[in-house]
Amino acid sequence: MRRKVELLVFSDVHLGTYGAKAEALLQYLHSIEPQVVVLNGDLIDGWQFSRSYFPKAHVQVLRQLLDWAAQGKRMYYVAGNHDEMMRKFIGLRLVNVEICNKVKLNLDGKTAWFFHGDVFDVTMQHSKWIAQWGAKGYAFLIFLNKIVNFFSKKLGFGKISLSKRIKESVKKRVKSSKQIKHSFEQTAADIALAQGYDYVICGHTHQPLMRTFQREGKQVCYLNSGDWVENLTALEYRQGSWHLYQYGQDLETQAIDIEPLMENMDLKVLFGQMVGEVVGAEFEKIK
């Protein structure tokens, strides 16, 4: 039986890259029954996308999401920096899916503000090309990490995350060199406090977090959904409170049919087929 979730938030899946843990995400999505879904950016990685690599598991993630939309679940696709091509369609609503830059929701009388968060990234603001090249290097590290961990397991050592260590190290150096006074989280919290929100929910940093900020007698809860490359985390809102989900918690492992790589896939055709299925399902409801 699938676990009931009032609101599901996840981000930074980076479908179309070797680092994306699509199989793990599929197992998780198959274990829950959400009412509302917020895809908080970087679902598909447009920076590193190649038609020669889009495995079946990645396709099945998209199909699962569109199946939910066809079932009547409300879904918000918040565009991120890696899938910024979706920003051309901001405001578009297709059946139960809305493409947007930000989302505001009422949760049991409290206001929640959702956005990806790349607007607060100094490298995105001033040197986008550096961020893009950094993403390619990060993808290579993920690939290299698989090889390193294979031999590490054979030799009886623990799991190593080269990419995570280097990424965190680089971010610390960038913050130090630019003398940034406020962290990403503090900036998001400050703006949310000024706007009177109770929750501010981001992605982008790949750092899952739940933290309360206070100022002048007011407080706001900052949340980050993490990613599905290394941390494998999501945010769930249920029974009036937030929960940070880590892959494997209360998850009944189930076999998922994952076919080999689908080479030379035309995503326009793929999306056309899936959208057709969703619209067809919706049409059947109202006949």
N, C-alpha and C positions, 0 to 999 in steps of 0.2 A: 504493500500500500504506500502510495506517495505521500510525503510529508507536506502539510499545508503551510504555505508562506503567503502572507498578505502582500508583501512587496519584496522583489528581488532586485538587487543592484550588482552588476559586475562590469568589469572594464578590462582594457589592455589584454585582449586575447591574442591579437596579432596573427589572425588566420592568414595563411599564405606564406608563413615563415617556418623554418625548421624548429624554432624554439617553442612554438605554440603547442600546449598540452591539450589538444582537442579531445583525445580519448577520455582523459580525466574529466574534462568539462562535460562531455556527453553523459558520463556516468552520474555526475552530480545533477545535471538537468533532468535526467530520467528518474531521479529519486525524489523530486519535489513537484508540487502543484501550486505555482504562484498565481496570484490574482492580477498583479501589475508587475511589469518588468521595465527597468531602466538600464539600457545598454549605454554605459557612461564613457564611450569613446574608445577608439582604436580597436574595434572589433576585427576589421580587416586591415592589414598593413599595406597601404598603397605605396609606401616608400620602397619596399623591398619585394613587391609583388611580381611574380613570374608565372606566366601561363603554363610553364613546364612543371610547376610544383603547386598543386592544390589537392592534397589527399582526400580520400573519401570521408574520413573523419571530419575534416574541415567543412565539407559540403553538408554533412549530416548535422553539424551544429547549426548551420543556416536553416536547414529544413526544420529542425526542432523549433526554432524561433518562429518561423513562418507557420508551422502547425499550431503553435500557441495562439498566434494572431487569428488564424482561421477559426479557432475554438472560441474566440471572443475575448481573449485576454488583452487588456490595454498594454501597449508597448510604446516606449519612447526611445528613439535612437538618437542619442546625443553625439554629435560629430566630434572627433578628436583631431589631433594634428596628423596622425598617421593615416586616418581615413578622411582627411579634409575635403576630398572630392565630394563627400556627402553634403558639404556646406552649400553646394550649388542648389540643393533641394530643400533648404531650410523652409519650414512652413508646410511642406507637402504632407498630406495625410492619405494613406492608402489603407483602406479598411480600418483596422485597429492600430496601425503603426503610424507614429508621427515622427518626422525627422526635425531635429531642433538643435539649438546651441546650448539651451539651458531649460530646466524644468522646475516648476514650483508646484509642490503638492501639499495638501493638508493631511496631516497624520494625527488623528485623534485630537484635533484642536490645536495642534502645533504645526508650524510652517517649516517645510524642508525645501532647500535650494540645491539643485543638482547641476553640475557642469563638469567638463572634463578636467580643466585646470591648466592647459598649456599657455593660457594668457598670462600666468604668473611666472612662467619659466624664462629666466633671463637669456638663455641661449636661443629660445624660440623668438624672443622679442628682438634681439639684436644680431644674431648670427644663425639664421635658419639652416644655412648650408653646413655649418659645423654640426648641428644636431642631426642632420640627415646622414652625413658621413659617419658620425658617431653611432647611429643606428645600424649602419652596415657593419661597422666593426664589432658592435655588440652581438649581431646575428652570427658573425664568424666565431666569436667567443663561445656562444651557445653550442655551435656545432663542434668546436674543439673540446668543449667541456664534456660532451657525450663520450668522446674517445678517451679522455683522461679518466672519467669515472668508470669506464669499462675496465681499464687496466687496474684502477685503484681497487675495484671490487675483487678482481682476480687475485690481487696481492693482499687482500684482507684489510685494506684501509677504509676509512669512512668516505662519505660523499663530499666532493669539493665543488664549490661554486665560484669559478674564476670570474665569470661575467658580473656576478652580484658584487663581489669584492672590489673589482676595478671600477664598476659604475658608481658605487658609493664613495670610493676614494676620489674619483674625478669630480663628483658633485661637491664634495667637501672643499676641494681645491678651488673650484670655480667660485663657490660662495665666499671663500677667504679672499681670493684675488679681487673680487668685485666689491668687497666690504658690504655685503648685503646685511642690513640691520635686522630684517624680519625674515623668518623662514617662510616657506611656501604655506605651511599650515597656519602660521600667525596672520599672514596677509589675507588668506581666505576667511579666517575667523573674524578679523577686524571688519572686513567689508560686510560679512553676514550680520555682525553685531550692529553695525551702523544702519543696516536695512531692516533690522528687527526680526531676523530669522532665528528659529530655534535649532535648526540643524543645517549644516553645510556639508555636502557630499561630493567628493572629487574622485578622480582617478589619476592618470598620468605619471605619478611618481613611482608606481609599482610598490609602494610601501603601505601595506595594510595597517590601519590605525584607527583607534577611537579615542578621542581626547577632548576634554572640556576646557574651554577658554573663558575667562571672566574679565570684565572691565566695567568700572563704574556701576557696580551692583547688577550688571546684566551678565548673562552667560549664554554661550552657544556651544553645541557639541559638533566638533569637526570629525568627519568620518572619511576614510579612504578605502575603496574596495580592493586595492592591491592589484593583482594581475593573475593571468593564467599562462605564464611563462616559467616562473620560478616559485612564487609563493602559493599559487593555486588557492585563492581566497575570493570570497564574495560577501556582500552584506545582505542580511535578511531582517526585515521588519515584521515582527509577529507578536501578537498578544500585548501590544502597546509598548514594545521596546525593541532596540536594535541588537543584533547579534552578528559578530564577525565569524563567518564560516571558514574553516580550514579544511581542504579536501581530505576526505577519509573519516570525518566526524559523522557518526551515525549513518554511514553510507553502506547500504547493502550492495556489495559488488555484484554486478550482473554482466553477463556476456553481451557484447555489442558487436554486431556484424560490421567489421571494418574491411572494406575491399582495398586492393592495392592502389597505387597512385593512379590518378586519372590524368593522363598526359594530354597536352595540347587542348586543354579545356577552354572553351569560350565562355567566360563568365556572363556575358550579355545574354547568351542563349540560356544558361543555367538560371539566371535570375528571372528571365522571361517565363521559363517553365514553372518556377516556384511561385512567382507572383500570380500566374494564371491559375494555379491550384488554389491559392488563397482566395482570390476573387471568385473563383468557381464555387468554393465552399460557402462563401458569404452569400452568393446568389441563391444557392440551394436553401439557405435558411429563410430567405424572405419570399420564396416562391409560394 
